[in-house]
């Protein structure tokens, strides 16, 4: 919300300067993000009138102008502007004046004719958007000659860029900011503004058949009428005010609607009456697939949730968002309808976000507009049109529906006031809340019932009132105190303990935790080459997404990790990355949503070596496998790592993670084609597993300490490549005698003397007796028997 200090001081008398106001407003919850002092260099400009205008005798493209600004004020200047006439009133910068950009005006000579200063354009005064025509800024005939032009126009101002929270739609207007300022400064006073009145029924000189409301999304709709219009620029002071508040002046009709919206917070819209398909207006939901071309020239396909303004069955506007191009005001417009309506916030917000139309009207409606202000805003707009001489303006209006939002009563008790704020002085609260528009409905020593004003849609319960009291008193004024004991026990739950332990282990192994949104772009299915049949390729869409990039729920954690790495690389990071995330994923089950918690880690090798001495033990598939196995061992779990396939995984470097006979995740190296698509300059390894197994750690097993040493024997065998180490190790354990306490792989060999499609695997076996030391002869006998059993299973010994 852009706030003008000059305008604000016309609405409320404040005992503070601009800086003090900004600090107070920020501390009360409406942060002032930026303060701009406009046209601060502009100095010495005056209002003057053109007495004479003659061609330059030597330069045909120039005019010699004689200016006057009173009994003794007279000067000659040269101009090349073609939009000025004798009798025009203009801003004039005499020698010594300073323009908005800091230029100091002097005396210039044009072929022996001296120019004493210059007439000024809007750009030279610091407001280039003030007028659409090039040339000198033309002021009204009643502008006071000789007065300071910048001061009279109100160009020198202090502009506040205020960040309004989504629940405070009442602050999206100058009237709302003035009311807030009045409450923040108790010694201030609101200035009384007399608003005009309208009447019904209408007496328009046209055959208009009325308004029909067919959708509960529009509980109130008001219309005003004017004809014999002259589409001209609005009065210059109003254009200055609009420009300072960030809205480009267009014409008197459009500027009226924008000015009222800035002042009262109620969006208005004007329709060209003669362009309507029929002499009636109906508000209804759109049909699925219905289309409309909006004022910005874009065509939109609508859904049944969108709210439409129609005439003769055809759309002429997206309710609360943007008008239709087929009823736009232009230079030929002579008759108009002015709309002032109320639309439910969630309907407008949904349409605005889905279609990507961020209009000023939609911004306000989505945050809540005071329904009771709609008729008042309409009468004020008609009165302004009449004052501006826009045409013949009728004070009779059509009001359809109910502009009364109903009464809301909220109690405030001394008990809760003390609980939350440590202060039980209930008698002080009316002094704080009344300036905000609240009224005392009933009161006692222990409780006051407040009537909530219609514009405060965010106040519904007692805690809301307490928040108002706290922020207006000042959070720094509340008595400090230590928080009470929240829980009887200081223990944390099993899930939190598991998460903490996983974080400790992974951080100890060099990983950094990241947190991604659960919302993601649907393009991840294409980026990771997921087939349509994959459950992860069917994300659940959000009904009201913030943007396309966050429009579906994530189905697994890998996309977020990959995009986070890509984002860091785009910002210049060149080194290896280790990251992990613990978070929920969301999978479709018919029309329902199944939520699961996963843990995932990623290793990106980076573009630079970690060591100046070259690559040492560079990470690979087995590195990340080791990290996952370490997690499992820390919880005394056993994961089987078996060859597997993933659509995004490199063949031969992808494994399924099995726990308790079920697949719980995967380990993989991302396919090179996907790495190229994501513009990753090095390899990316990822693991992702379900979190649930870590909630079921195995109990520790205790046994007697080994008193006697083990005797070791090695065994080497040749096995087919498609036979996993895990399968062979399990076979050896099954065939081994009871005295074998461990089996450990120590070598894998492929090459000379090994048949094609095979490999050599070497294991170390530990033989141990619980009651005595084994002799070499005993171990040899047991080992030879084991070798014979292995051969009987079809494996070849080396």
Secondary structure in CASP SS format (residue, H / E / C, confidence):
PFRMAT SS
TARGET T0000
AUTHOR 0000-0000-0000
METHOD secondary structure of the structure
MODEL  1
X C 1.00
X E 1.00
X E 1.00
X E 1.00
X H 1.00
X H 1.00
X H 1.00
X H 1.00
X H 1.00
X H 1.00
X H 1.00
X E 1.00
X E 1.00
X C 1.00
X C 1.00
X C 1.00
X C 1.00
X H 1.00
X H 1.00
X H 1.00
X H 1.00
X H 1.00
X H 1.00
X H 1.00
X H 1.00
X H 1.00
X H 1.00
X C 1.00
X C 1.00
X C 1.00
X E 1.00
X E 1.00
X E 1.00
X E 1.00
X E 1.00
X E 1.00
X E 1.00
X C 1.00
X C 1.00
X C 1.00
X C 1.00
X C 1.00
X E 1.00
X E 1.00
X E 1.00
X E 1.00
X E 1.00
X E 1.00
X E 1.00
X E 1.00
X E 1.00
X E 1.00
X E 1.00
X E 1.00
X E 1.00
X C 1.00
X C 1.00
X C 1.00
X C 1.00
X C 1.00
X C 1.00
X C 1.00
X E 1.00
X E 1.00
X E 1.00
X E 1.00
X E 1.00
X E 1.00
X C 1.00
X C 1.00
X C 1.00
X C 1.00
X C 1.00
X E 1.00
X E 1.00
X E 1.00
X E 1.00
X E 1.00
X E 1.00
X C 1.00
X C 1.00
X C 1.00
X C 1.00
X C 1.00
X C 1.00
X C 1.00
X C 1.00
X C 1.00
X E 1.00
X E 1.00
X E 1.00
X E 1.00
X E 1.00
X E 1.00
X E 1.00
X E 1.00
X E 1.00
X E 1.00
X C 1.00
X C 1.00
X C 1.00
X C 1.00
X C 1.00
X E 1.00
X C 1.00
X C 1.00
X E 1.00
X E 1.00
X E 1.00
X E 1.00
X C 1.00
X C 1.00
X E 1.00
X E 1.00
X E 1.00
X E 1.00
X C 1.00
X E 1.00
X E 1.00
X C 1.00
X C 1.00
X C 1.00
X C 1.00
X C 1.00
X C 1.00
X C 1.00
X C 1.00
X H 1.00
X H 1.00
X H 1.00
X C 1.00
X C 1.00
X C 1.00
X C 1.00
X C 1.00
X C 1.00
X C 1.00
X E 1.00
X E 1.00
X C 1.00
X C 1.00
X C 1.00
X C 1.00
X C 1.00
X C 1.00
X C 1.00
X C 1.00
X E 1.00
X H 1.00
X H 1.00
X H 1.00
X H 1.00
X H 1.00
X C 1.00
X C 1.00
X C 1.00
X C 1.00
X E 1.00
X E 1.00
X E 1.00
X E 1.00
X E 1.00
X E 1.00
X C 1.00
X C 1.00
X C 1.00
X C 1.00
X C 1.00
X H 1.00
X H 1.00
X H 1.00
X C 1.00
X C 1.00
X H 1.00
X H 1.00
X H 1.00
X H 1.00
X H 1.00
X H 1.00
X H 1.00
X H 1.00
X H 1.00
X H 1.00
X H 1.00
X C 1.00
X C 1.00
X C 1.00
X C 1.00
X E 1.00
X E 1.00
X C 1.00
X C 1.00
X C 1.00
X C 1.00
X C 1.00
X C 1.00
X C 1.00
X C 1.00
X E 1.00
X C 1.00
X C 1.00
X C 1.00
X C 1.00
X C 1.00
X C 1.00
X C 1.00
X C 1.00
X C 1.00
X C 1.00
X C 1.00
X E 1.00
X E 1.00
X E 1.00
X C 1.00
X C 1.00
X C 1.00
X C 1.00
X C 1.00
X C 1.00
X E 1.00
X E 1.00
X E 1.00
X E 1.00
X E 1.00
X E 1.00
X E 1.00
X E 1.00
X C 1.00
X C 1.00
X C 1.00
X C 1.00
X C 1.00
X C 1.00
X C 1.00
X C 1.00
X H 1.00
X H 1.00
X H 1.00
X H 1.00
X H 1.00
X H 1.00
X H 1.00
X H 1.00
X H 1.00
X C 1.00
X C 1.00
X C 1.00
X C 1.00
X C 1.00
X C 1.00
X C 1.00
X H 1.00
X H 1.00
X H 1.00
X H 1.00
X H 1.00
X H 1.00
X H 1.00
X H 1.00
X H 1.00
X H 1.00
X H 1.00
X H 1.00
X H 1.00
X C 1.00
X C 1.00
X C 1.00
X C 1.00
X E 1.00
X E 1.00
X E 1.00
X E 1.00
X H 1.00
X H 1.00
X H 1.00
X C 1.00
X C 1.00
X C 1.00
X C 1.00
X C 1.00
X E 1.00
X E 1.00
X E 1.00
X E 1.00
X E 1.00
X C 1.00
X C 1.00
X C 1.00
X C 1.00
X C 1.00
X E 1.00
X E 1.00
X E 1.00
X E 1.00
X C 1.00
X C 1.00
X C 1.00
X C 1.00
X E 1.00
X E 1.00
X E 1.00
X C 1.00
X C 1.00
X C 1.00
X C 1.00
X C 1.00
X E 1.00
X E 1.00
X E 1.00
X E 1.00
X E 1.00
X C 1.00
X C 1.00
X E 1.00
X E 1.00
X E 1.00
X E 1.00
X E 1.00
X C 1.00
X C 1.00
X C 1.00
X E 1.00
X E 1.00
X E 1.00
X H 1.00
X H 1.00
X H 1.00
X C 1.00
X C 1.00
X C 1.00
X C 1.00
X C 1.00
X C 1.00
X C 1.00
X C 1.00
X E 1.00
X E 1.00
X E 1.00
X E 1.00
X E 1.00
X E 1.00
X E 1.00
X C 1.00
X C 1.00
X H 1.00
X H 1.00
X H 1.00
X H 1.00
X H 1.00
X H 1.00
X H 1.00
X H 1.00
X H 1.00
X H 1.00
X H 1.00
X C 1.00
X C 1.00
X C 1.00
X C 1.00
X H 1.00
X H 1.00
X H 1.00
X H 1.00
X H 1.00
X H 1.00
X H 1.00
X H 1.00
X C 1.00
X C 1.00
X C 1.00
X C 1.00
X C 1.00
X H 1.00
X H 1.00
X H 1.00
X H 1.00
X H 1.00
X H 1.00
X H 1.00
X H 1.00
X H 1.00
X H 1.00
X H 1.00
X H 1.00
X H 1.00
X H 1.00
X H 1.00
X C 1.00
X C 1.00
X C 1.00
X C 1.00
X E 1.00
X E 1.00
X C 1.00
X C 1.00
X E 1.00
X C 1.00
X E 1.00
X E 1.00
X E 1.00
X E 1.00
X C 1.00
X C 1.00
X C 1.00
X C 1.00
X C 1.00
X C 1.00
X C 1.00
X E 1.00
X E 1.00
X E 1.00
X E 1.00
X E 1.00
X H 1.00
X H 1.00
X H 1.00
X H 1.00
X H 1.00
X H 1.00
X H 1.00
X H 1.00
X C 1.00
X C 1.00
X C 1.00
X C 1.00
X H 1.00
X H 1.00
X H 1.00
X H 1.00
X H 1.00
X H 1.00
X H 1.00
X H 1.00
X H 1.00
X H 1.00
X H 1.00
X C 1.00
X C 1.00
X E 1.00
X E 1.00
X E 1.00
X E 1.00
X E 1.00
X C 1.00
X C 1.00
X C 1.00
X E 1.00
X E 1.00
X E 1.00
X E 1.00
X E 1.00
X C 1.00
X C 1.00
X C 1.00
X C 1.00
X C 1.00
X C 1.00
X C 1.00
X C 1.00
X C 1.00
X C 1.00
X H 1.00
X H 1.00
X H 1.00
X H 1.00
X H 1.00
X H 1.00
X H 1.00
X H 1.00
X H 1.00
X H 1.00
X H 1.00
X H 1.00
X C 1.00
X H 1.00
X H 1.00
X H 1.00
X C 1.00
X C 1.00
X C 1.00
X C 1.00
X C 1.00
X C 1.00
X C 1.00
X C 1.00
X C 1.00
X C 1.00
X C 1.00
X C 1.00
X C 1.00
X C 1.00
X C 1.00
X C 1.00
X H 1.00
X H 1.00
X H 1.00
X H 1.00
X H 1.00
X H 1.00
X H 1.00
X H 1.00
X H 1.00
X H 1.00
X H 1.00
X H 1.00
X H 1.00
X H 1.00
X H 1.00
X C 1.00
X C 1.00
X C 1.00
X E 1.00
X E 1.00
X C 1.00
X C 1.00
X C 1.00
X C 1.00
X C 1.00
X E 1.00
X E 1.00
X C 1.00
X C 1.00
X C 1.00
X H 1.00
X H 1.00
X H 1.00
X H 1.00
X C 1.00
X C 1.00
X C 1.00
X C 1.00
X C 1.00
X C 1.00
X C 1.00
X H 1.00
X H 1.00
X H 1.00
X C 1.00
X C 1.00
X C 1.00
X E 1.00
X C 1.00
X C 1.00
X C 1.00
X C 1.00
X C 1.00
X C 1.00
X H 1.00
X H 1.00
X H 1.00
X C 1.00
X E 1.00
X E 1.00
X C 1.00
X C 1.00
X C 1.00
X C 1.00
X H 1.00
X H 1.00
X H 1.00
X H 1.00
X H 1.00
X H 1.00
X H 1.00
X H 1.00
X H 1.00
X H 1.00
X H 1.00
X H 1.00
X H 1.00
X C 1.00
X C 1.00
X C 1.00
X C 1.00
X C 1.00
X C 1.00
X E 1.00
X E 1.00
X E 1.00
X E 1.00
X E 1.00
X E 1.00
X E 1.00
X E 1.00
X E 1.00
X E 1.00
X E 1.00
X E 1.00
X E 1.00
X C 1.00
X C 1.00
X E 1.00
X E 1.00
X E 1.00
X E 1.00
X E 1.00
X E 1.00
X E 1.00
X E 1.00
X E 1.00
X E 1.00
X E 1.00
X E 1.00
X E 1.00
X C 1.00
X C 1.00
X C 1.00
X C 1.00
X C 1.00
X C 1.00
X C 1.00
X C 1.00
X C 1.00
X C 1.00
X C 1.00
X C 1.00
X C 1.00
X C 1.00
X C 1.00
X C 1.00
X H 1.00
X H 1.00
X H 1.00
X H 1.00
X H 1.00
X H 1.00
X H 1.00
X H 1.00
X H 1.00
X H 1.00
X H 1.00
X H 1.00
X H 1.00
X H 1.00
X C 1.00
X C 1.00
X C 1.00
X C 1.00
X C 1.00
X E 1.00
X E 1.00
X E 1.00
X E 1.00
X C 1.00
X C 1.00
X C 1.00
X C 1.00
X C 1.00
X E 1.00
X E 1.00
X E 1.00
X E 1.00
X E 1.00
X E 1.00
X E 1.00
X E 1.00
X E 1.00
X E 1.00
X E 1.00
X C 1.00
X C 1.00
X E 1.00
X E 1.00
X E 1.00
X E 1.00
X E 1.00
X E 1.00
X E 1.00
X E 1.00
X E 1.00
X C 1.00
X H 1.00
X H 1.00
X H 1.00
X H 1.00
X H 1.00
X H 1.00
X C 1.00
X C 1.00
X C 1.00
X C 1.00
X C 1.00
X C 1.00
X E 1.00
X E 1.00
X E 1.00
X E 1.00
X E 1.00
X E 1.00
X E 1.00
X C 1.00
X H 1.00
X H 1.00
X H 1.00
X H 1.00
X C 1.00
X C 1.00
X C 1.00
X C 1.00
X C 1.00
X C 1.00
X C 1.00
X C 1.00
X C 1.00
X C 1.00
X C 1.00
X C 1.00
X C 1.00
X C 1.00
X C 1.00
X E 1.00
X E 1.00
X E 1.00
X E 1.00
X E 1.00
X E 1.00
X E 1.00
X E 1.00
X E 1.00
X E 1.00
X C 1.00
X C 1.00
X C 1.00
X C 1.00
X H 1.00
X H 1.00
X H 1.00
X H 1.00
X H 1.00
X H 1.00
X H 1.00
X H 1.00
X H 1.00
X H 1.00
X H 1.00
X C 1.00
X C 1.00
X C 1.00
X C 1.00
X E 1.00
X E 1.00
X E 1.00
X E 1.00
X E 1.00
X E 1.00
X E 1.00
X E 1.00
X E 1.00
X E 1.00
X C 1.00
X C 1.00
X C 1.00
X C 1.00
X C 1.00
X C 1.00
X C 1.00
X C 1.00
X E 1.00
X E 1.00
X E 1.00
X E 1.00
X E 1.00
X E 1.00
X E 1.00
X E 1.00
X E 1.00
X E 1.00
X C 1.00
X C 1.00
X C 1.00
X C 1.00
X C 1.00
X C 1.00
X C 1.00
X C 1.00
X H 1.00
X H 1.00
X H 1.00
X H 1.00
X H 1.00
X H 1.00
X H 1.00
X H 1.00
X H 1.00
X H 1.00
X H 1.00
X H 1.00
X H 1.00
X H 1.00
X H 1.00
X H 1.00
X H 1.00
X C 1.00
X C 1.00
X C 1.00
X E 1.00
X E 1.00
X C 1.00
END
